[in-house]
Amino acid sequence: MVLTHPDFALASTPPTKEITPALWWLWLRLKEMEPSSELGGILAWKRGFHSTGKFNSDNYPGDYSIREAPNRTGPWWWTHCAALDWTFPEAQARSYGRMNLYSGRLDRSARDNSDPRVDMVLFEWFGQTDSDSTVEGYNEYREGAVTSDPSHLWHIHLSFLRNKVGDFWGMWALLTVLMGWSVAQWRESVAPQQEQPGLKEDEDVKFVFGNGKWTLISSTGATSTVDTQAKGSALAKVWGNAVVLTAAEYAAVMDAVDALSPDA
């Protein structure tokens, strides 16, 4: 089912501990969008974003994937990989329709100064926006066009900022780009929902996360603190900024946190 709003529940857990739940969540959503597409790879023990910061530091010190500050900081850079290859088999026969569609959406978003979504989570991407034999791409961190080897004519490569590769909201922002949403549609999807008259009691309760704890705010304005310990701490590793959720969204997020930290 293609999402129409943020839903961070995981249908399955990452196959290896080096893949963040947020990155695995993105792949599951991409597969839902394009069922005949394939996972070209996430974790690979080679230099670059497909492997962990530790692997690069130990074996390829100075590699470009661990050079800039965002790729050397945060809770995931040392222990998790930060790349995904999204493969379209028909593109190997030079049928570039889907490659063009999704590469084009990435390219337009990356070059649009009024669209912050790609900046939130990507370091760079490679793909195919036309029908020639040259790979297109864009380095979002340095704001410039890039290219790569011909294998990227049939798969889209996404390199994530290592300090954001576990950020579910950043992955949601990127997913809306690939789904073809406008900036306005994305902003609306992440804006706090306005209370409407006639809602049931459990529909207009808000759960606000910030400073390592959740606060429940009822429709009357009364507040109480919830999940201040393990789950709040685990969620802080996913989002460092405050978020506002309805009761139903809060329940979905807690499911995602349980997947992230089963013993919480």
C-alpha positions as MATLAB code, in Angstrom:
seq = 'MVLTHPDFALASTPPTKEITPALWWLWLRLKEMEPSSELGGILAWKRGFHSTGKFNSDNYPGDYSIREAPNRTGPWWWTHCAALDWTFPEAQARSYGRMNLYSGRLDRSARDNSDPRVDMVLFEWFGQTDSDSTVEGYNEYREGAVTSDPSHLWHIHLSFLRNKVGDFWGMWALLTVLMGWSVAQWRESVAPQQEQPGLKEDEDVKFVFGNGKWTLISSTGATSTVDTQAKGSALAKVWGNAVVLTAAEYAAVMDAVDALSPDA';
ca = [
       0.000    0.000    0.000;
       1.502    3.332   -1.034;
       1.404    5.715    1.919;
      -0.709    8.860    1.983;
       0.622   10.039    5.370;
       3.606    9.251    7.627;
       3.387    5.720    9.024;
       6.616    4.345   10.473;
       5.445    0.863   11.359;
       7.830   -1.805   10.078;
       6.415   -4.897    8.373;
       9.759   -6.635    8.902;
      12.981   -5.923   10.731;
      16.282   -5.072    9.030;
      18.146   -8.233    7.992;
      21.352   -7.082    9.664;
      22.238   -4.774   12.533;
      24.220   -2.465   10.231;
      20.997   -1.297    8.527;
      18.978    1.286   10.456;
      15.234    0.691   10.847;
      14.612    3.989    9.028;
      16.624    2.897    5.973;
      14.918   -0.495    5.916;
      11.559    1.285    6.227;
      12.403    3.331    3.123;
      13.216    0.218    1.113;
       9.923   -1.420    2.108;
       8.041    1.670    0.949;
       9.925    1.748   -2.380;
       9.076   -1.904   -2.961;
       5.410   -1.128   -2.302;
       5.549    1.680   -4.863;
       7.215   -0.472   -7.517;
       6.670   -4.185   -6.759;
       8.746   -5.371   -9.727;
      11.734   -3.257   -8.748;
      14.588   -4.933   -6.889;
      16.880   -4.196   -3.992;
      20.293   -3.835   -5.566;
      21.964   -3.598   -2.182;
      22.207   -1.743    1.111;
      25.078   -3.195    3.136;
      28.237   -4.142    1.238;
      31.664   -4.523    2.783;
      33.490   -2.183    0.437;
      34.664    1.402    0.576;
      32.020    4.128    0.554;
      28.532    4.632    1.862;
      27.425    1.006    1.479;
      29.573    0.078    4.486;
      29.924    1.488    7.977;
      32.019    4.403    9.118;
      34.139    2.010   11.157;
      34.836   -0.233    8.159;
      35.905    2.751    6.085;
      38.020    4.205    8.890;
      39.775    0.887    9.468;
      40.320   -0.025    5.813;
      40.015    3.175    3.765;
      40.884    6.089    6.063;
      40.049    9.375    4.417;
      37.415    7.860    2.122;
      35.026   10.533    0.856;
      32.090    8.855    2.646;
      33.581    9.719    6.067;
      35.226   13.024    5.256;
      32.628   15.720    5.993;
      31.321   16.446    9.483;
      27.779   15.061    8.880;
      29.367   11.765    7.863;
      31.538   11.597   10.984;
      28.948   12.479   13.638;
      25.649   11.237   14.983;
      24.569    7.898   16.476;
      24.762    5.866   13.259;
      27.880    6.943   11.367;
      30.286    4.470   12.987;
      28.116    1.347   13.137;
      25.662    1.597   10.214;
      25.800    1.665    6.441;
      24.330    4.629    4.578;
      23.417    3.708    0.987;
      20.664    1.998   -0.984;
      20.556    0.779   -4.596;
      17.075    0.676   -6.165;
      17.200   -1.490   -9.304;
      14.880   -1.499  -12.338;
      15.638   -4.668  -14.349;
      14.105   -3.417  -17.609;
      16.606   -0.551  -17.690;
      19.354   -3.053  -18.533;
      17.564   -3.375  -21.891;
      17.572    0.443  -22.191;
      13.933    0.769  -21.161;
      14.421    3.799  -18.964;
      10.860    4.864  -18.190;
      10.918    4.241  -14.456;
      14.563    5.232  -14.076;
      13.779    8.530  -15.786;
      10.697    9.102  -13.636;
      12.347    8.685  -10.244;
      15.756   10.080  -11.207;
      13.989   13.110  -12.655;
      12.062   13.691   -9.449;
      15.269   13.504   -7.436;
      17.040   15.859   -9.822;
      14.322   18.508   -9.767;
      14.061   18.412   -5.986;
      17.835   18.540   -5.504;
      18.200   21.605   -7.729;
      15.199   23.475   -6.298;
      16.378   25.894   -3.611;
      12.844   26.115   -2.247;
      12.617   22.337   -1.703;
      14.469   21.239    1.469;
      13.533   17.566    1.386;
      16.565   16.010   -0.294;
      18.884   18.190    1.809;
      17.388   16.641    4.933;
      18.797   13.178    4.388;
      20.830   12.667    1.183;
      24.516   13.262    0.522;
      24.243   12.407   -3.193;
      22.412   10.261   -5.713;
      23.118    8.691   -9.128;
      20.660    7.570  -11.796;
      19.401    8.088  -15.348;
      17.226   11.058  -16.301;
      17.312   10.562  -20.102;
      18.158    7.870  -22.663;
      21.878    8.431  -23.231;
      24.778    6.405  -21.825;
      25.923    9.001  -19.291;
      24.906    8.607  -15.657;
      23.304   11.666  -14.084;
      23.507   12.562  -10.409;
      23.722   15.337   -7.888;
      25.821   15.870   -4.773;
      23.378   17.520   -2.422;
      26.010   18.316    0.194;
      28.246   20.207   -2.233;
      25.365   21.322   -4.489;
      26.754   20.155   -7.805;
      26.206   17.662  -10.620;
      28.096   14.355  -10.403;
      28.326   11.162  -12.432;
      29.370    7.558  -11.855;
      29.899    4.189  -13.551;
      27.427    2.755  -16.128;
      25.747    0.367  -13.638;
      23.806    3.399  -12.451;
      21.969    3.448  -15.782;
      19.728    0.701  -14.391;
      19.766    1.365  -10.669;
      19.328    4.507   -8.608;
      22.006    4.886   -5.960;
      21.184    6.877   -2.819;
      23.990    7.936   -0.455;
      22.642    9.167    2.872;
      24.188   11.607    5.289;
      25.505    9.281    7.967;
      24.127   11.466   10.764;
      20.648   11.222    9.195;
      20.477    7.612    7.972;
      18.362    6.658   10.995;
      15.990    9.623   10.707;
      12.478    8.405    9.869;
      11.204   11.919    9.124;
      14.064   12.521    6.716;
      13.215    9.246    4.967;
       9.588   10.317    4.787;
      10.625   13.603    3.180;
      12.692   11.727    0.577;
       9.873    9.262   -0.058;
       7.467   12.112   -0.836;
       9.944   13.391   -3.441;
      10.017    9.974   -5.099;
       6.210    9.747   -4.915;
       5.978   12.999   -6.831;
       4.534   15.113   -4.035;
       4.917   18.869   -4.030;
       6.676   20.673   -1.187;
       3.290   21.964   -0.039;
       1.857   18.435    0.129;
       4.827   17.238    2.144;
       4.623   20.182    4.549;
       0.938   19.511    5.086;
       1.659   15.844    5.833;
       4.087   16.693    8.636;
       2.229   19.676   10.105;
       0.513   19.182   13.483;
      -3.094   18.265   12.889;
      -5.603   20.925   13.863;
      -8.266   19.847   16.299;
     -11.672   19.700   14.689;
     -15.040   19.873   16.491;
     -16.867   16.596   16.829;
     -13.792   14.357   17.092;
     -13.758   11.455   19.501;
     -11.708   11.941   22.641;
      -8.855    9.725   21.487;
      -8.637   11.492   18.133;
      -7.800   14.977   19.356;
      -5.213   13.986   21.941;
      -1.705   15.091   21.034;
       1.583   13.475   21.985;
       4.489   15.919   21.815;
       8.068   14.642   21.892;
      10.919   16.935   22.916;
      13.834   17.081   25.348;
      13.859   13.300   25.672;
      10.292   12.852   26.859;
       6.718   12.579   25.613;
       3.972   14.860   26.874;
       0.283   14.049   26.420;
      -1.887   17.093   25.765;
      -5.638   16.565   26.012;
      -8.247   18.576   24.131;
      -8.794   20.605   27.303;
      -5.122   21.547   27.496;
      -4.282   19.283   30.435;
      -0.818   17.707   30.214;
       0.916   14.638   31.596;
       4.285   13.016   30.910;
       4.547    9.554   29.369;
       7.357    7.231   28.295;
      10.165    9.296   29.779;
      12.618    6.429   30.085;
      13.558    3.684   27.617;
      11.190    4.448   24.753;
      11.684    8.184   24.953;
      15.440    7.680   24.969;
      15.262    5.293   22.019;
      13.141    7.707   20.044;
      15.554   10.532   20.774;
      18.115    8.549   18.796;
      15.786    8.670   15.799;
      14.578   12.263   16.021;
      16.455   14.991   17.802;
      13.748   17.566   17.160;
      10.252   17.898   18.574;
       7.418   16.167   16.776;
       3.667   16.282   17.340;
       1.553   13.177   16.799;
      -2.046   12.155   17.220;
      -2.845    9.175   19.420;
      -2.949    6.795   16.444;
       0.346    8.119   15.056;
       1.924    7.862   18.510;
       0.964    4.181   18.695;
       2.558    3.558   15.282;
       5.739    5.327   16.350;
       5.947    3.251   19.517;
       5.736    0.121   17.377;
       8.671    1.439   15.346;
      10.599    2.193   18.528;
       9.951   -1.326   19.783;
      11.484   -2.610   16.565;
      14.448   -0.295   17.081;
      14.895   -1.228   20.732;
      13.075   -4.512   21.470;
      14.096   -4.553   25.105;
      12.851   -1.036   25.790;
];
